[in-house]
C-alpha cells in the first residue's frame, strides 16, 4: 500500500498549483514548468482522491453487509459495490505507484545513436545499413530530426559505423531500449547453397549531454589534429582538419573527420565525448544504487544479444521480453516499431513497480 500522506501531498500540490497559476503574481520564468507539473498531476488527481476515500467507503459498505437485519437486496447491492470499489482501488494504486516512481531526467533528452557492424563481415555491414534505414524511417514517421554526426560506409552499400543525433520530444525515453547486440539471420545474396547466415550489429543509445549535465575541463583534454584519410573534397584530404580528442581522466577517445572545418569536427567530437562520459557516469551511479539487480532494460552491454531479425521466418524477436512480431518487413520500415517499444516499456515499468513494492516507504 501507498502511505495516505504521500497521496494527500499530490492532491495538495495540485490544489496549490491551481491557485498559483490562476493568480497574477506567478513568475513568468516558472510558468511553463509549473503548468506542465499541474497538467501532469491533473491526470492522476482523481485517482488520488478516490484512493484517499477508499477506506471510508469500504467501512460504510462493510457496515451494510454485516448488518444482521439488512434487506437482502440492499446487502447484495453493497457486496457488488464493494467488489467494484476494491477493483477500482487496485487500478488507482497501480497508476499512483507509476506516477511516484523516480523519474529518469534523461528520458526527456535528445539521443545520440551509434550503429556499428559486428561479426559477419560484409553481411554484418549490410545489416548495420538496414538498421540505419530503419531508424531513419522511424524518425521520419515521428517527425524527429536526424542529424548525421559521422558515417563510415563499406562496399555493396553497407555501413561500418554511423553516429547520428536524433532530436525531438522525449527521444531517449523511446530509443534507450535499442542499446545492445542486434542479430540477423538470413540468406545472403552471394550464398549459392541457400544457407542461412548469422551476423550482428551493435547499437548504443546515449542521452545527449549538455554543458550543465557534465563539466569537462580543458586541462583534462588532449586534442590532436591530423589529415583526413576518408573520402571528401580536396580540402578535406589536404589540410589538418581531422580532430582526435582524448579525455585523460577516463581514457575516452573520440575522432571526427567528416567536416572540412577543424572547428566543426572539434564541435562534433565534443558532443559525442560529452554524451559518452555522461552515459558512463550514469551507469556508475546506477550500479551503486542497485548492485544486486538490473534496474532497467537495455543497459547497452555489448555482449548482450537483445534482438534477432529472422528473415526466413519473417519475424523479429526481442529476447529480453520474449516478444515476437511476425511482420519483419513492416518492422524494418518503422510501421510496427512502436509495438516493440510499448512492450519493453511495460516490462520496464513492471520491474520498477516490483522494486517499489519491496522498498520501505
N, C-alpha and C positions, 0 to 999 in steps of 0.2 A: 504493500500500500504506500501511497504517497502521503507524507505528512500534510494535514489540512493547512497548516500555516504557510507552506510553500505555495499551495494553490490559492489561498487567500491573498498572498502577495501579488500574484498575477492579476487578480481582479482589481486590487487596489491600485496597481501600476496602470492598468488600463483606464481606470476612472481618473487618476491623476493626470495622465497624458491628455485625456479628453478635455479636461478643464484648461490645461496649459495651452493646447493647440487652439482652443476657441477664444482664448484671451488675446489681447493686443500687445501683451508685454513680452511675448516669446522672442528670443534671439533668432534672427533670420538665418544665422550660420548653423543653428541646431535644428531648424525647422524640418529639413528634409530627413535627417536621421530619426528624429522623434516621430515624424509622420509614418516612416517605414516601420518603426517599432510598434506604433499604435495599430497600424494595419495588420501586422503580424499577430499581435495579441487579440485583435478583433476576431481572428479566425478560430481561436480556441477559448475565448472568454465564456461563451455559453456552456461549453463542456466543463469549464472550471466551476461555474455556478451550480450546475447540476451535480457535480462531484461533491461540492461542499454540502449540498442539501440532501444528499443520498441517505445518510444515517437517520435523519429526522423523518424522512418519508418512509424509510423501512420500518422504523418503530411504529408509525401510525398504521401501516398495513399489517404488521405483526400483531398489533393490538386487536384489530378487527378479526384476524384469522384465529387468534387464541381465545376470543370471547365465546364463552360456552353457550350463551343464549342468542348468538348471532344468527341472522337469516342465512339460510343455506346458499341462496343465490348471491347474497352480498359476500359471503365467505369465498365462494368460487371466483367471483369477480376480483376480490382482494388478492387471492393467490395468483391469478393471471397477471394482475398489475405488478405484483412483487417479482414474478419471473421476468417480466419485461423491464422492470426497474434495474434488476441485477445485471441483465444482459447489456442494458444501455450503460450502466456504470462501468462495466468491464471495457467497453469500447472507449468511453471517456478517459479511463485510466491509461489505456494504451496511447491515445492521442496526446495526453498531457505528458506522459513519460518521454515520448518522441520529441516534444517541444522542449522539455527540460534537459535533454541530452546535451552535453557540452558541444558547442558549435566549433567546427573547423574553419577558422578565419580564411584559410587558403582556398576554400570552396568558391569564394567569390572572385578569385583571381583569374587572369588570363593564364594560358598554359603554353609551355614550350614542349613540343612533341618531337622526339628523336626516334627515327626508324633506321635500323641497321641490318644488312643482310647477315645471316648467321651461317650455320653449317648447311652445305648443299651446293656450293659452287654457283654456277650460272642460274640454276633453278631457284636458289635462295635469293639471288639479286632480283629475279623476276617477281618473286613473291613479295619482296620488300616494295617493289614498284606498285604491285597490286594493292598493298596496304596503304601506300601513299595516296593512290587514286581513291580508295575507299574513304579515307579521312577527308580528302578534298571534296568528295560528293556530300559527305555528312555536313561539312561546313557550308556548302552551297545551299543545301536544303534548310539549314537552320539560320541562314543569313549571318554566319560568323565570318570574320575577316581572317584569312590565312596568308601570312607573310613568310616567304622563304628566307631563312637566315643563311643556310648553306646547303648545297646539294652536290653529291658526287655520283655521277652516272657510270654504268658499266655497259658492256656490249649487249646487243639484242634488246635494248630498251629497259634494261634492269637498273637497279639502284644499289650502290654500295652503302650510301648513307644519305639521310635527309634530315635537316633540322629546321623546324618551322615554328613561328609564333602564331597562336590562334587567339584572337581577341573577340570578346562579346560579353554576354551576361552569364555569370556562374559557369565558366568554361571548365575549370579544374574539377568542379564537383561532378561533371558528366564524364570527363575523359580520364580521371585518375584510375579507374578500374582497368584501363588498357595496358598498364605497365606490366611487362613480363615477356615470356617467350611465346611467340605465335608459331604454330606448326602447320605445315601444309602437306597434304597427301594427294598427289595427282600424277597422271602420266605425262611426262614432258613431251613436247613436240618432236624432240630428237630421238625419243625412245621407239625403237623399231619392233621390240618384242611385246609392247603393250604393258610393261611392268609399271606398277605404281611406285614412285619415288617419294621419299620423305625429306623435307628440308625445313629450314626455320628462319625466322627473323625476330629481332628483339625490338621492343617498343618501350621507351621510357617517357613518362609524362611528368614534367616538373611545373610547379606553380611559378609563374613569373614573379621574380623577386624585384622589389623596388628599393630605392635607396633607404627608405625608412625601415625596411624589413631586415636588411643585412648591411652592416657598415664595413667596407673594405678599405683599409689604409693603403696609401700609395707605397709606403715603405715595405709592405708585405707582398708587393708585386715585382716580378721580373718580366720586362717586356722586351721581346726580341723581334726585330723586323728582318724580313728576308724576301727574296724574289719569288713571286708566284710560279708554280710549276704546272698549274692546271690550264685548261683552255680559256680563251678570252681575247680581248683586244690587244693591240701592240703594247699599250702602256701597262697592261696587267703583267705581262711577262718580262718587261724590260726595266721595271722600277721596283724598288724595295717596298711594295705596298702590302705584302702579307704580314700578318701580325701573330705572334705566339705569346700568350700571357700565362705565366706560372704564378699561382698563389702559393707562396712559400710555406705558410703555416700548415696547409693541408696537402700540398703537393698536387693540387688540381691544375691541369694544363688544358688550355683551350687554344686552338689555332683557327684563324679565319683568313681566307684569301679570295673570296668571291668578288669583292668590290675592287674597283680601280684605285679608290682612295684609301690610303693608310688610315686616315681618320675614321672613315666609315667601317673599315674592318675592325678597328680597335673598339668602336662602339658596339658592334655586333658581338664581338668576343666577350666584352664585359657583361653584356646582357646574359649570355649563356653561363659565364663564370658565376655571376651573382646568383642565378637560379640553381645551379648545381650545388653551390655552398649552402644556400638556403635549404635545399632538399636534404642535404647531409645533416644539417643542424636539426631539422625537424625529426628525422629518423632517430637521431641520438636522443632527443627528448622523449620520443615515443617509446624507445627501448627502456629508458629509465623508468617511465611510468608503468610499463606493462611488460616485464621481463618474462613472465610465465605464460603469456598468450599473445597471439596476433591481435592487434587492436583495429585492424582494418583489412579489407580485401585488396589484393594487388599492391604489394609494397614496392614493386619494381625489382624484386630479386631476379637477376638474370638467369639463375638456374631453375627457376620455376616455370614449368610448361603450363600456361594458363588456358590456352585455347587451341583447338585443332580445326582446320578447314579441310574437309574431306570432299574432294571433287567427284570421285566415282559414285559416292552415295548422296551427293548434293546436300551435305549437312555441315553445320558449324556447331561445335560443342565447346562449352566453357566448363573446364574440369573443376573449377573452384566451387561451382554450384550444381554440377552435373545437369546442366540445362542444354538442350539441343534444339536448334532451329533447322527445319528441313527446307530451307529456302536460301541456299548458299549464294546464288547469283543476286537475289534481292538484297541479301545482307551486304554483299560487296558493293552494291550500288547505293547503299545507305538507306534503303527502303524500310528494313525491319531492324535497323541498328538499335533503335530505342527500346525494343523488346528485351534485348540482352542487358542493356544498361539498367532498365527498370528492375529486372530480376536480381541483378548484382546489388543494386541499391537496397532492395527489400531484405536480402540476406544480411547485408551490412548493418541495417537497422536492427534486425532480429538479434544479431550477435551483440550489438551495443546495448540493446534492451536487457539481455541476459546479464551482462555486466552491471547494468544499472540496478537490476533486481538483487544482485549479490551484495552490492555496496550498502554500507550503513548510511542512513540519512543524517 
